[in-house]
């Protein structure tokens, strides 16, 4: 772990508290996603270590490794008609100044000859309202017995998009180690208190975020697409460049064979109706038909960058 003198460990902890490590399993009631996902002979998975970096005016002040972890899953049905994608991110309180955060997004799509025809998604995350270092400080080492969560459940297709959201609480002790219990509590909240909104599906929008991103990553010449989340359409744009330094690092760690080219993908997401861009970066092996990222980089706050590094 490398710590620079410009910022104390305590202040780092305060700033880290302002971050949400992951955003956004679809309920069986939607008739698309089953709880276990599609029956498959293709089941790919990659685990990550989460690192955090404090920034000031775009410059790195402090970096801490191992504040949490993550997991990516890519599963397809034997017939190739269903695809499930999932990302999980979490903090480890003992390494993150006592901060407990958890997030999950699971998406499944039905695939046709011309691509995705129907999508469904389920997102679960801790509700974090910290917007400043002072807010973050108050969140550290809290004596609260309950943790607040937000859950969203959506379906896109057949000319209509449906979204249900709900909020619930769970004991602080119920965290990433009790993922199944959290998901079950989320489903119960949706069934009893969820509010559903239905809207016409925008033209050319039949995908959720991970599904749209996966299709773009599989096509080296693809630079833009659309997806829907929360009933609203979004633009997604990508640019690519070879990264020889990253390739050497991943080869040294045994993550890719020698001679494999690594592509750095820079992405931008924005609502079609307008607003600020959300940026992210991924590193993927060139030519992969199922490109599980070797590294994921995301900046949820102007002063904080999170990096998920693949583990051998």
C-alpha positions as CSV (number, residue, x, y, z in Angstrom):
1,X,0.0,0.0,0.0
2,X,1.4,3.4,-1.0
3,X,0.3,6.4,1.0
4,X,1.4,9.9,0.1
5,X,1.9,12.6,2.7
6,X,-0.6,15.1,1.2
7,X,-3.5,13.4,3.0
8,X,-3.8,11.4,6.2
9,X,-5.3,7.9,6.4
10,X,-8.1,9.3,8.5
11,X,-9.0,11.9,5.9
12,X,-8.9,9.2,3.3
13,X,-11.4,7.2,5.2
14,X,-13.7,10.2,5.4
15,X,-13.5,10.7,1.7
16,X,-14.0,7.1,0.9
17,X,-17.3,7.1,2.9
18,X,-18.8,9.3,0.2
19,X,-18.5,6.6,-2.5
20,X,-20.9,3.9,-3.6
21,X,-18.9,1.0,-4.9
22,X,-21.4,-0.4,-7.3
23,X,-24.8,0.5,-8.9
24,X,-27.7,-1.2,-10.0
25,X,-31.4,-10.7,-10.7
26,X,-34.6,-9.8,-11.9
27,X,-37.7,-11.1,-10.1
28,X,-39.3,-14.2,-11.5
29,X,-42.6,-12.2,-11.7
30,X,-41.3,-10.5,-14.9
31,X,-41.3,-13.8,-16.7
32,X,-37.8,-13.3,-18.1
33,X,-35.1,-13.8,-15.5
34,X,-35.1,-16.8,-13.4
35,X,-33.3,-16.7,-10.0
36,X,-30.5,-19.0,-11.2
37,X,-30.2,-17.6,-14.6
38,X,-30.2,-19.6,-17.9
39,X,-29.2,-23.3,-17.9
40,X,-25.7,-23.1,-19.5
41,X,-22.6,-24.8,-20.5
42,X,-20.9,-21.4,-20.7
43,X,-20.3,-19.9,-17.2
44,X,-17.5,-17.3,-17.1
45,X,-16.5,-15.5,-13.9
46,X,-13.8,-13.0,-12.9
47,X,-13.1,-11.7,-9.4
48,X,-11.6,-8.3,-8.5
49,X,-9.8,-6.4,-5.8
50,X,-11.2,-2.9,-5.2
51,X,-8.7,0.0,-4.8
52,X,-9.6,3.6,-4.0
53,X,-7.7,6.8,-4.9
54,X,-8.2,10.3,-3.5
55,X,-7.9,13.1,-6.1
56,X,-7.5,16.9,-5.8
57,X,-7.8,18.9,-9.0
58,X,-7.4,15.7,-10.9
59,X,-4.1,14.8,-9.2
60,X,-3.7,11.7,-7.1
61,X,-3.2,12.5,-3.4
62,X,-3.5,9.0,-1.8
63,X,-4.2,5.5,-3.0
64,X,-5.3,2.5,-0.9
65,X,-5.5,-1.1,-2.2
66,X,-7.9,-3.7,-1.1
67,X,-10.7,-1.6,0.3
68,X,-13.2,-4.1,-1.1
69,X,-13.8,-6.5,-4.0
70,X,-16.0,-7.3,-6.9
71,X,-17.2,-10.1,-9.3
72,X,-18.3,-10.2,-12.9
73,X,-20.4,-13.1,-14.3
74,X,-21.2,-13.9,-18.0
75,X,-23.5,-16.9,-18.5
76,X,-25.3,-18.0,-21.7
77,X,-27.9,-20.7,-22.4
78,X,-26.9,-23.7,-24.4
79,X,-29.1,-22.6,-27.3
80,X,-27.6,-19.1,-27.3
81,X,-31.0,-17.5,-26.8
82,X,-30.5,-16.2,-23.3
83,X,-27.5,-14.2,-21.8
84,X,-27.1,-13.3,-18.1
85,X,-24.6,-10.6,-17.1
86,X,-23.9,-9.6,-13.5
87,X,-21.6,-7.2,-11.6
88,X,-21.2,-7.1,-7.8
89,X,-19.1,-4.6,-5.9
90,X,-18.6,-4.2,-2.1
91,X,-16.4,-2.6,0.5
92,X,-14.8,-4.5,3.4
93,X,-15.3,-2.4,6.5
94,X,-12.1,-3.6,8.2
95,X,-10.2,-2.1,5.2
96,X,-12.4,0.8,4.5
97,X,-12.5,2.8,7.8
98,X,-15.6,0.9,9.0
99,X,-17.6,1.8,5.9
100,X,-20.0,-0.9,4.6
101,X,-21.2,-0.6,1.1
102,X,-22.8,-3.2,-1.3
103,X,-24.1,-3.1,-4.9
104,X,-25.4,-5.6,-7.4
105,X,-26.7,-5.3,-11.0
106,X,-27.9,-8.4,-12.8
107,X,-29.3,-8.4,-16.3
108,X,-30.7,-11.0,-18.6
109,X,-31.5,-10.7,-22.3
110,X,-33.3,-12.8,-24.9
111,X,-31.3,-12.8,-28.1
112,X,-32.5,-13.1,-31.7
113,X,-30.9,-13.1,-35.1
114,X,-30.5,-9.3,-35.0
115,X,-29.4,-9.0,-31.4
116,X,-31.3,-8.4,-28.2
117,X,-35.1,-8.6,-28.3
118,X,-36.0,-8.2,-24.7
119,X,-34.1,-7.3,-21.5
120,X,-34.7,-7.4,-17.8
121,X,-32.6,-6.0,-14.9
122,X,-32.4,-6.0,-11.1
123,X,-30.3,-3.6,-9.1
124,X,-29.6,-3.5,-5.4
125,X,-27.4,-1.1,-3.5
126,X,-26.9,0.5,-0.1
127,X,-28.4,4.0,0.1
128,X,-25.6,6.5,0.6
129,X,-26.4,10.2,0.7
130,X,-22.9,11.6,1.5
131,X,-22.0,14.4,-0.8
132,X,-19.0,16.0,1.0
133,X,-16.1,15.0,3.2
134,X,-18.1,16.2,6.3
135,X,-21.0,14.0,5.3
136,X,-18.6,11.1,4.8
137,X,-17.0,11.6,8.2
138,X,-20.3,11.2,9.9
139,X,-20.9,7.9,8.1
140,X,-17.7,6.3,9.5
141,X,-17.9,3.9,12.5
142,X,-21.6,4.6,12.8
143,X,-23.5,3.0,15.7
144,X,-26.6,2.5,13.5
145,X,-28.2,-0.9,13.8
146,X,-29.9,-0.7,10.4
147,X,-28.7,-0.1,6.8
148,X,-30.9,1.4,4.2
149,X,-31.1,-0.1,0.7
150,X,-32.7,0.8,-2.7
151,X,-33.8,-1.8,-5.2
152,X,-34.9,-1.4,-8.8
153,X,-36.5,-4.0,-11.0
154,X,-37.1,-3.4,-14.7
155,X,-38.1,-5.0,-18.0
156,X,-37.6,-3.7,-21.6
157,X,-39.5,-5.0,-24.6
158,X,-42.7,-5.6,-26.5
159,X,-43.1,-1.8,-27.0
160,X,-43.1,-1.0,-23.3
161,X,-40.6,-0.6,-20.5
162,X,-41.6,-1.3,-16.9
163,X,-39.8,-0.2,-13.8
164,X,-40.4,-0.9,-10.1
165,X,-38.5,0.7,-7.2
166,X,-38.6,0.2,-3.5
167,X,-36.6,1.0,-0.3
168,X,-36.0,-1.1,2.7
169,X,-33.7,-1.6,5.7
170,X,-31.8,-4.6,6.9
171,X,-29.6,-5.2,10.0
172,X,-26.1,-3.8,9.5
173,X,-24.8,-7.3,10.1
174,X,-26.5,-8.5,6.9
175,X,-24.0,-7.5,4.3
176,X,-22.1,-9.0,1.4
177,X,-21.6,-12.3,3.3
178,X,-25.4,-12.6,3.3
179,X,-26.1,-11.7,-0.3
180,X,-29.0,-14.2,-0.7
181,X,-30.8,-12.8,2.3
182,X,-30.4,-9.2,1.0
183,X,-31.8,-10.2,-2.4
184,X,-34.7,-11.9,-0.8
185,X,-35.4,-8.9,1.4
186,X,-35.3,-6.7,-1.8
187,X,-37.8,-9.0,-3.6
188,X,-40.1,-8.8,-0.6
189,X,-39.9,-5.0,-0.6
190,X,-40.7,-4.9,-4.3
191,X,-43.7,-7.2,-3.8
192,X,-45.2,-5.1,-0.9
193,X,-44.1,-1.5,-1.4
194,X,-42.6,-1.3,-4.9
195,X,-44.0,1.5,-7.2
196,X,-44.3,0.5,-10.8
197,X,-44.0,2.9,-13.8
198,X,-44.7,1.9,-17.4
199,X,-43.6,3.9,-20.5
200,X,-43.5,3.3,-24.2
201,X,-40.1,1.9,-25.3
202,X,-38.0,4.3,-27.3
203,X,-37.1,3.3,-30.8
204,X,-33.9,1.3,-31.0
205,X,-33.8,0.8,-27.2
206,X,-34.4,-2.9,-26.2
207,X,-31.3,-3.3,-24.0
208,X,-30.2,-2.7,-20.4
209,X,-26.8,-1.2,-19.6
210,X,-24.6,-4.3,-19.3
211,X,-26.2,-6.0,-22.3
212,X,-25.6,-2.9,-24.5
213,X,-22.0,-2.6,-23.2
214,X,-21.3,-6.3,-23.9
215,X,-22.5,-6.1,-27.5
216,X,-20.4,-3.0,-28.1
217,X,-17.3,-4.6,-26.6
218,X,-17.7,-7.7,-28.8
219,X,-17.5,-5.5,-31.9
220,X,-14.2,-3.7,-32.3
221,X,-15.6,-1.2,-34.7
222,X,-18.6,-0.3,-32.6
223,X,-18.5,3.2,-31.0
224,X,-22.0,4.0,-29.8
225,X,-25.3,2.6,-28.7
226,X,-28.4,3.1,-26.5
227,X,-29.9,1.4,-23.5
228,X,-32.7,2.0,-21.0
229,X,-32.5,2.3,-17.2
230,X,-35.3,3.4,-14.9
231,X,-37.6,3.9,-17.8
232,X,-35.3,6.5,-19.4
233,X,-33.1,6.1,-22.6
234,X,-29.4,6.7,-22.5
235,X,-26.5,7.1,-25.0
236,X,-23.3,5.1,-24.5
237,X,-20.2,6.0,-26.5
238,X,-16.8,4.2,-26.5
239,X,-13.3,4.9,-27.8
240,X,-10.5,2.3,-27.9
241,X,-6.7,2.3,-27.8
242,X,-4.0,-0.4,-27.4
243,X,-2.3,-0.4,-24.0
244,X,1.0,-2.2,-24.1
245,X,2.0,-1.3,-20.5
246,X,-1.2,-2.8,-19.1
247,X,-0.8,-5.9,-21.3
248,X,2.7,-6.4,-19.8
249,X,1.3,-6.1,-16.3
250,X,-1.6,-8.5,-16.9
251,X,0.8,-11.0,-18.5
252,X,3.1,-10.8,-15.5
253,X,0.2,-11.5,-13.2
254,X,-0.8,-14.6,-15.3
255,X,-4.1,-13.1,-16.3
256,X,-3.5,-13.3,-20.1
257,X,-1.2,-15.4,-22.3
258,X,2.1,-13.9,-23.5
259,X,1.6,-11.8,-26.7
260,X,-2.0,-11.0,-26.0
261,X,-3.0,-7.4,-26.9
262,X,-4.9,-5.4,-24.3
263,X,-7.4,-2.7,-25.3
264,X,-8.3,0.2,-23.1
265,X,-11.9,1.2,-23.6
266,X,-13.0,4.7,-22.5
267,X,-16.8,5.0,-22.1
268,X,-19.2,7.9,-21.7
269,X,-22.9,7.6,-20.7
270,X,-25.5,10.3,-20.8
271,X,-29.3,10.5,-20.7
272,X,-30.8,11.1,-24.1
273,X,-32.8,14.0,-22.6
274,X,-29.5,15.7,-21.6
275,X,-27.3,16.0,-18.5
276,X,-23.8,15.3,-17.4
277,X,-21.6,12.5,-18.8
278,X,-20.7,9.6,-16.6
279,X,-17.3,8.3,-17.5
280,X,-15.6,4.9,-17.0
281,X,-12.7,2.9,-18.4
282,X,-12.3,-0.8,-19.0
283,X,-9.3,-2.9,-20.1
284,X,-10.2,-6.1,-22.1
285,X,-8.1,-8.7,-24.0
286,X,-8.3,-8.0,-27.8
287,X,-10.4,-10.3,-29.9
288,X,-12.3,-11.9,-27.0
289,X,-15.8,-12.9,-27.9
290,X,-16.8,-12.7,-24.2
291,X,-14.7,-9.8,-23.0
292,X,-14.6,-10.0,-19.2
293,X,-12.7,-6.8,-18.1
294,X,-9.2,-7.2,-16.7
295,X,-9.6,-3.8,-15.0
296,X,-12.6,-1.5,-14.3
297,X,-12.1,2.1,-13.5
298,X,-14.9,4.5,-12.4
299,X,-15.0,7.9,-10.7
300,X,-18.2,8.2,-8.7
301,X,-17.2,11.5,-7.2
302,X,-14.9,14.3,-8.4
303,X,-12.5,13.5,-5.6
304,X,-12.5,9.7,-5.7
305,X,-11.5,7.1,-8.3
306,X,-12.3,3.4,-7.8
307,X,-10.4,0.6,-9.6
308,X,-11.4,-3.0,-9.8
309,X,-8.3,-5.1,-10.6
310,X,-8.8,-8.7,-11.8
311,X,-7.3,-11.4,-9.6
312,X,-5.5,-14.5,-10.9
